[in-house]
Amino acid sequence: MKKAVSFLIIVLAAWTASAASPFSTDKNDDGRPDQWYEIVAGKIVKMSLDRNFDTVIDYVVRYDQAGLKLYEAGDYNYDGEMDDFYFFEAGKLIRQEIDSNFDSDIDIWVYMKDGIYIHRYEMDTDFDGIVDTEKDFSQ
């Protein structure tokens, strides 16, 4: 039984290693990595950055196998929590979600048309978890 489990672990480890090859770089030459990349089949599928060099990841982007963005997130006040989230389909931005008061709850939703035009937005302006402001530009 132990041999079967050990074999399974080795096979899974080898498969995982071939599925995603991570590597990192040190952009500011301080001896600590601040950019991390995951590569699958020769393509970057995830990039994570520490933009202010405090050892905490504050920007992440995921790509599909064609190199088009799927997802992007940023911590713009550098508190360790992502505040802005971007969602893509076929490389075009379809939605943005924002935590405008940095309380870890989304309070602004922006829906896009053709990747560049604001189609609609919703806001929770009093931060109670309920949308209280909406604007639809398609009407």
GIHUGI-V194181 format. One record per pair of residues at least 24 apart in sequence whose C-alpha atoms are under 10 Angstrom apart, sorted by sequence separation. I is the first residue (numbers start at 0). J is the second residue. D is the distance in whole Angstrom. If there is no record, write none. Layout:
# GIHUGI-V194181
i->{I:I}
j->{J:J}
d->{D:D}
This chain:
# GIHUGI-V194181
i->{19:20:21:22:23:24:25:26:27:33:34:35:36:37:39:40:42:44:45:47:50:53:55:56:57:58:60:65:66:67:68:70:71:72:73:74:83:84:85:86:87:90:91:92:93:94:96:99:100:102:104:106:109:19:21:23:27:34:36:39:44:45:46:47:48:49:50:55:56:57:58:59:60:61:62:63:65:70:72:76:86:89:93:94:95:96:97:99:106:107:108:109:110:112:19:26:38:45:47:51:58:61:63:75:88:94:96:100:107:25:50:63:74:87:99:49:62:98}
j->{43:44:45:46:47:48:49:50:51:57:58:59:60:61:63:64:66:68:69:71:74:77:79:80:81:82:84:89:90:91:92:94:95:96:97:98:107:108:109:110:111:114:115:116:117:118:120:123:124:126:128:130:133:44:46:48:52:59:61:64:69:70:71:72:73:74:75:80:81:82:83:84:85:86:87:88:90:95:97:101:111:114:118:119:120:121:122:124:131:132:133:134:135:137:45:52:64:71:73:77:84:87:89:101:114:120:122:126:133:52:77:90:101:114:126:77:90:126}
d->{9:10:9:10:9:10:10:9:10:10:10:9:10:9:10:8:7:9:10:10:10:9:7:9:7:10:10:9:8:8:9:10:9:9:10:10:10:10:9:10:10:8:8:9:9:10:10:10:10:9:8:8:10:9:10:10:8:10:10:8:9:9:10:10:9:10:10:10:9:9:10:9:9:10:10:10:9:10:10:8:10:10:9:10:9:10:9:9:10:9:9:10:9:10:10:9:10:10:10:8:10:10:9:9:9:9:10:8:10:10:9:9:9:8:10:10:9:10}
